[in-house]
Amino acid sequence: MRTTTQSLTRPNKPGAGLSGPLLTAPSLYISREGTLPADDTLIRLPVYVAQDIRPGSISLVLDFNEPVEVRKVILPTDPGNLAWTMRNGRLRLGWFSTDAPLLKAGDLLMTLEMRITPEQAETLTLSPGIESEMGDASANIIEGFTLIIPKLLGNQGSNLCSLQVRPNPFRSGIHISYTIAGGEASRIAVVNVAGQVVAAMTESSMEAGRHEVFLDAGILQAGVYFIQLWTGERKRGEARVVKAE
């Protein structure tokens, strides 16, 4: 994996970009941010936290519109306190912990190991059930907590790319990791809610594989932005981020 650090530069021309909608249950939101290739039948779908939290419990119900098979739920801590079932396109999951570590915004909460075809990945949607909720270490339910789940990309052959950003929200800088097929110059663009490119960076022709850059985003004002990954003239991925005050 190649890692570089760069400062954002002002662009020469504007561009456009929009993020997908938030999916919501009464106290839990799911944001489909970033992209993940689904070029194989078995994938690992990460679930990230959007806010800092020391988790104490989670009750999660996810409805899948496609007949996917969730084979395993992987938790980095206290897996023995996990119970889950997958029936008729609905995942039900419950978990609790008394000594879970602090998770920062953008950290991994869990991974869903799924069997899915590229055709299913193209149209897959996830809807949270009304029972879904997140609790902190003091057993308080956190209203409006957000989980981040990447969108799946299928049927794209050798052009598959993935894009992930952390932390989110951020203050001074942001880590951007991406996987590309290689052979083309890559470009990272930062787009505001008005669709204008407010900052950008370009890498020369890249080798295939995973790459990571750190962007010093001190020039940006607080607000919502969209991180876009381009190779050649094609946009390969997009993630919604928030710069905190």
C-alpha positions in Angstrom: 0.0 0.0 0.0 1.4 3.4 -0.9 0.8 6.3 1.5 1.3 10.0 0.7 0.5 13.2 2.4 -0.6 16.2 0.4 -2.3 19.6 1.0 -5.4 20.5 -0.8 -5.1 22.9 -3.8 -7.6 25.2 -5.4 -9.2 23.8 -8.5 -9.4 25.4 -12.0 -13.1 24.6 -12.7 -16.2 23.5 -10.8 -17.8 20.0 -10.7 -20.8 18.4 -9.2 -21.5 15.6 -6.8 -24.3 14.4 -4.5 -24.4 11.8 -1.7 -27.1 9.2 -1.2 -29.9 9.8 1.3 -29.8 8.8 4.9 -31.9 5.8 5.8 -33.5 6.2 9.2 -35.2 4.3 12.1 -36.5 6.3 15.1 -33.1 6.5 16.8 -30.6 5.1 14.3 -29.5 6.3 10.9 -27.7 4.5 8.1 -25.7 6.5 5.6 -24.5 4.8 2.4 -21.1 6.5 2.0 -18.1 5.3 0.1 -18.0 2.4 -2.3 -16.9 -1.2 -2.1 -16.3 -3.5 -5.2 -18.5 -6.6 -5.3 -16.6 -8.6 -8.0 -16.8 -11.8 -6.1 -19.7 -13.8 -4.5 -18.2 -13.5 -1.0 -17.6 -10.0 0.3 -17.0 -8.4 3.7 -19.2 -5.3 4.1 -17.8 -2.9 6.8 -20.1 -1.0 9.2 -18.5 2.2 10.6 -19.6 4.6 13.4 -20.1 8.2 12.3 -19.6 9.7 15.8 -17.3 9.1 18.7 -18.8 6.5 21.1 -17.9 3.9 23.7 -20.6 1.4 22.7 -22.5 -0.5 25.3 -25.2 -2.2 23.2 -26.7 -2.3 19.8 -30.0 -3.7 18.5 -29.9 -3.7 14.7 -32.5 -4.8 12.2 -31.6 -4.6 8.5 -34.0 -5.4 5.6 -32.3 -6.4 2.4 -34.2 -6.0 -0.9 -32.1 -8.8 -2.5 -31.9 -12.5 -1.4 -28.4 -12.2 0.0 -26.9 -14.6 2.5 -25.2 -13.2 5.6 -22.8 -15.9 6.6 -21.0 -14.2 9.5 -21.0 -11.1 11.7 -17.5 -10.1 12.8 -17.0 -7.9 15.8 -13.5 -6.7 16.8 -14.4 -6.8 20.6 -16.6 -9.1 22.8 -17.9 -11.4 20.0 -19.2 -13.8 22.7 -21.9 -11.3 23.5 -23.3 -11.3 20.0 -26.5 -13.0 18.8 -27.9 -12.7 15.3 -30.2 -14.4 12.8 -30.9 -13.9 9.1 -34.3 -15.0 7.8 -36.4 -13.9 4.7 -34.1 -11.0 3.8 -34.0 -9.6 7.4 -30.9 -9.5 9.6 -31.6 -9.2 13.3 -28.6 -8.5 15.5 -28.1 -7.9 19.2 -24.9 -7.2 21.1 -23.8 -5.7 24.4 -20.5 -5.0 26.2 -19.4 -3.7 29.6 -15.8 -2.8 28.6 -15.8 -1.9 24.9 -13.1 0.5 23.8 -13.8 4.0 22.7 -14.5 4.2 19.0 -13.7 7.4 17.0 -15.8 8.6 14.1 -14.9 6.5 11.1 -13.8 3.5 13.1 -15.0 0.0 12.3 -17.9 -1.3 14.4 -18.5 -4.7 12.7 -18.2 -6.5 9.4 -20.9 -8.5 7.6 -19.6 -11.4 5.6 -22.1 -11.8 2.8 -22.7 -14.0 -0.3 -24.0 -11.8 -3.1 -23.7 -11.7 -6.9 -22.4 -8.6 -8.7 -25.9 -8.2 -10.3 -27.5 -8.2 -6.8 -24.9 -5.7 -5.6 -26.0 -3.1 -8.2 -29.5 -2.9 -6.8 -28.9 -3.7 -3.1 -30.7 -1.5 -0.6 -30.5 -1.7 3.2 -33.4 -0.4 5.3 -33.1 -0.2 9.2 -36.1 -1.6 11.2 -37.8 0.6 13.8 -36.3 -1.6 16.6 -32.8 -0.5 15.7 -31.0 1.5 18.3 -27.5 2.2 19.7 -26.6 2.4 23.4 -23.5 3.9 25.1 -21.5 2.4 28.0 -23.9 3.9 30.5 -26.9 2.1 28.9 -28.3 5.3 27.4 -30.0 5.1 24.0 -28.3 7.6 21.6 -31.0 9.3 19.5 -30.0 10.0 15.9 -26.8 7.8 16.0 -25.4 7.1 12.5 -23.8 4.0 11.0 -21.9 4.2 7.8 -22.1 1.4 5.3 -20.4 1.6 1.8 -22.4 1.2 -1.4 -21.6 -1.9 -3.4 -20.4 -1.8 -6.9 -21.0 -4.7 -9.2 -20.8 -5.6 -13.0 -17.8 -3.2 -13.5 -15.1 -5.7 -14.3 -11.6 -4.4 -14.2 -12.7 -0.9 -13.6 -13.8 -1.5 -10.0 -12.6 1.0 -7.4 -13.3 1.5 -3.7 -13.1 4.7 -1.6 -13.1 5.2 2.2 -12.5 8.2 4.3 -11.7 8.8 8.0 -12.2 10.4 10.4 -15.7 11.6 9.7 -16.4 14.3 11.0 -12.9 15.7 10.7 -11.2 19.0 11.8 -7.8 19.5 10.2 -7.1 16.6 8.0 -8.6 13.5 6.5 -7.2 10.0 5.5 -8.5 8.8 2.1 -7.9 5.2 1.2 -8.8 3.8 -2.2 -8.3 0.7 -4.4 -8.0 1.0 -8.2 -7.4 -1.2 -11.1 -4.3 0.8 -12.1 -2.9 2.3 -15.3 -4.6 5.7 -15.1 -4.0 8.9 -13.2 -6.2 9.3 -10.1 -7.7 12.6 -8.9 -9.3 13.4 -5.5 -11.8 16.3 -5.6 -13.5 17.9 -2.7 -17.0 19.2 -3.6 -19.2 21.5 -1.6 -23.0 21.2 -1.3 -23.4 23.7 -4.2 -21.6 21.3 -6.5 -18.4 23.3 -6.7 -15.0 21.7 -6.5 -13.3 23.7 -3.7 -10.1 21.7 -3.6 -8.4 18.9 -5.5 -5.2 16.8 -5.8 -3.9 14.7 -8.6 -1.6 11.6 -8.6 0.3 10.4 -11.7 -0.4 7.0 -13.2 -1.0 4.6 -10.3 -0.2 0.9 -9.9 -3.2 -1.4 -9.3 -4.0 -2.0 -5.6 -4.7 0.0 -2.4 -3.4 3.5 -1.9 -3.8 6.0 0.9 -3.4 9.8 1.0 -3.6 12.3 3.9 -5.2 15.6 2.9 -4.5 18.7 5.0 -7.9 20.3 4.8 -7.2 23.4 6.9 -8.3 25.7 4.1 -11.9 24.4 4.2 -14.6 26.0 6.3 -16.9 24.0 8.6 -19.7 22.2 6.7 -20.6 19.3 4.5 -18.4 18.2 1.6 -18.2 15.3 -0.8 -14.9 13.5 -1.5 -14.8 12.2 -5.0 -12.3 9.7 -6.6 -11.7 10.0 -10.4 -9.6 8.0 -12.7 -9.3 9.4 -16.2 -12.6 11.1 -16.9 -14.8 8.7 -14.8 -15.9 9.2 -11.3 -15.2 6.0 -9.4 -16.5 6.7 -5.9 -17.8 9.4 -3.6 -18.1 9.8 0.2 -19.9 12.5 2.3 -17.9 14.1 5.0 -18.4 16.8 7.6 -15.8 19.3 8.7 -16.4 20.2 12.3 -16.1 23.6 13.9 
